[in-house]
């Protein structure tokens, strides 16, 4: 019959499985739990950084120095 509130956990469970598998494959099977946690922290940090840079670019804090630092296309399309 499904859940009463029309929600499902399929999407979040699939993302969790993908993240755990990717994290485990990045370990060398020694202290894998700590390595998996470190890998997850690293990936999450990169995602937050990308989101922050994108947000700042949309807000107008996008200058030539940030384009060089992050290897992004320039504001006016020039290299």
Residue frames relative to the residue before (quaternion, step in Angstrom):
aa qw qx qy qz dx dy dz
X 1.0000 0.0000 0.0000 0.0000 0.00 0.00 0.00
X 0.4544 -0.6884 0.4634 0.3238 3.60 1.11 -0.45
X 0.6380 -0.5288 0.3911 0.4005 3.52 -1.28 0.03
X 0.6029 -0.6094 0.3947 0.3308 3.53 -1.20 0.62
X 0.7529 0.3891 -0.2174 0.4842 3.59 1.05 -0.63
X 0.4996 -0.7001 0.3913 0.3274 3.57 1.26 0.46
X 0.5175 0.5968 -0.4545 0.4116 3.58 0.97 0.80
X 0.1709 -0.7794 0.5965 0.0866 3.51 -1.21 0.48
X 0.3495 -0.7312 0.5451 0.2145 3.54 -1.18 0.52
X 0.3621 0.7692 -0.4704 0.2363 3.60 1.26 0.08
X 0.6821 0.4947 -0.3012 0.4464 3.59 0.85 -0.92
X 0.7036 0.4489 -0.2838 0.4722 3.58 0.77 -0.96
X 0.6311 0.5193 -0.3450 0.4615 3.60 1.04 -0.66
X 0.6454 0.5117 -0.3239 0.4655 3.60 0.98 -0.78
X 0.6439 0.5018 -0.3227 0.4790 3.60 0.99 -0.77
X 0.6383 0.5283 -0.3258 0.4553 3.57 0.98 -0.81
X 0.6558 0.5057 -0.3142 0.4642 3.58 0.90 -0.90
X 0.6567 0.5102 -0.3116 0.4596 3.59 0.93 -0.85
X 0.6714 0.4949 -0.2997 0.4632 3.58 0.94 -0.87
X 0.6599 0.4988 -0.3131 0.4665 3.59 0.95 -0.82
X 0.6577 0.5022 -0.3187 0.4622 3.59 0.91 -0.84
X 0.6568 0.5024 -0.3145 0.4662 3.58 0.92 -0.86
X 0.6560 0.5085 -0.3098 0.4638 3.57 0.96 -0.86
X 0.6723 0.4959 -0.3092 0.4544 3.59 0.89 -0.87
X 0.6453 0.5209 -0.3275 0.4527 3.60 0.98 -0.76
X 0.6634 0.5071 -0.3127 0.4528 3.60 1.14 -0.50
X 0.6025 0.5602 -0.3637 0.4370 3.62 1.24 -0.05
X 0.4059 -0.6775 0.5462 0.2790 3.53 -1.36 0.11
X 0.5690 -0.6430 0.3346 0.3884 3.60 1.27 0.53
X 0.6123 0.4681 -0.3710 0.5180 3.60 1.22 0.31
X 0.8148 -0.0550 -0.0314 0.5763 3.58 -0.61 1.16
X 0.0974 0.8677 -0.4827 0.0675 3.54 1.02 0.85
X 0.6038 0.5633 -0.3808 0.4160 3.61 1.03 -0.59
X 0.6648 0.4798 -0.3075 0.4830 3.59 0.91 -0.88
X 0.6537 0.5102 -0.3171 0.4603 3.58 0.98 -0.79
X 0.6383 0.5188 -0.3254 0.4665 3.59 1.02 -0.75
X 0.6547 0.5042 -0.3112 0.4694 3.58 0.97 -0.82
X 0.6486 0.5083 -0.3156 0.4705 3.58 0.99 -0.83
X 0.6412 0.5200 -0.3181 0.4661 3.59 0.98 -0.85
X 0.6528 0.5081 -0.3100 0.4686 3.58 0.97 -0.86
X 0.6429 0.5108 -0.3219 0.4713 3.60 0.96 -0.82
X 0.6488 0.5249 -0.3125 0.4537 3.57 0.97 -0.87
X 0.6794 0.4835 -0.2916 0.4687 3.60 0.88 -0.95
X 0.6490 0.5135 -0.3156 0.4642 3.57 0.97 -0.85
X 0.6447 0.5257 -0.3185 0.4544 3.58 0.97 -0.82
X 0.6513 0.5058 -0.3115 0.4721 3.57 0.98 -0.81
X 0.6489 0.5131 -0.3202 0.4616 3.57 0.97 -0.82
X 0.6447 0.5080 -0.3206 0.4728 3.59 1.00 -0.81
X 0.6440 0.5221 -0.3247 0.4552 3.59 0.98 -0.81
X 0.6517 0.5104 -0.3149 0.4644 3.58 0.94 -0.86
X 0.6582 0.5040 -0.3084 0.4665 3.57 0.95 -0.86
X 0.6502 0.5192 -0.3165 0.4554 3.58 0.97 -0.83
X 0.6641 0.4933 -0.3059 0.4713 3.58 0.90 -0.89
X 0.6451 0.5115 -0.3245 0.4658 3.59 0.97 -0.79
X 0.6525 0.5110 -0.3137 0.4634 3.58 0.96 -0.85
X 0.6635 0.4981 -0.3071 0.4661 3.57 0.92 -0.88
X 0.6261 0.5325 -0.3401 0.4570 3.57 1.04 -0.73
X 0.6693 0.4898 -0.3028 0.4696 3.58 0.98 -0.80
X 0.6856 0.4790 -0.2790 0.4719 3.60 1.13 -0.59
X 0.6121 -0.5901 0.3408 0.4013 3.59 1.25 -0.01
X 0.5471 0.5940 -0.4059 0.4278 3.61 1.24 0.10
X 0.4377 0.6807 -0.4380 0.3915 3.53 0.96 0.91
X 0.1217 0.8134 -0.5565 0.1177 3.56 -0.19 1.21
X 0.7434 -0.4242 0.2814 0.4339 3.56 -1.31 0.08
X 0.6259 0.5390 -0.3464 0.4447 3.62 1.06 -0.66
X 0.6743 0.4733 -0.3067 0.4767 3.59 0.94 -0.80
X 0.6171 0.5337 -0.3642 0.4491 3.61 1.04 -0.59
X 0.6642 0.4827 -0.3076 0.4809 3.58 1.01 -0.72
X 0.6694 0.5210 -0.3051 0.4330 3.58 0.91 -0.91
X 0.7888 0.3003 -0.1514 0.5145 3.58 0.95 -0.84
X 0.3981 -0.7383 0.4566 0.2965 3.58 1.32 0.15
X 0.3348 0.7360 -0.4981 0.3132 3.55 0.88 1.10
X 0.5800 -0.5469 0.4366 0.4170 3.58 -1.18 0.32
X 0.5170 -0.6648 0.4396 0.3123 3.55 -1.02 0.74
X 0.6972 -0.5000 0.3282 0.3951 3.52 -1.30 0.40
X 0.7919 0.3088 -0.1497 0.5052 3.58 0.82 -0.96
X 0.6086 -0.5845 0.3497 0.4070 3.57 1.24 0.25
X 0.5602 0.5844 -0.4106 0.4195 3.60 1.22 0.05
X 0.5925 -0.6170 0.3845 0.3470 3.62 -1.07 0.60
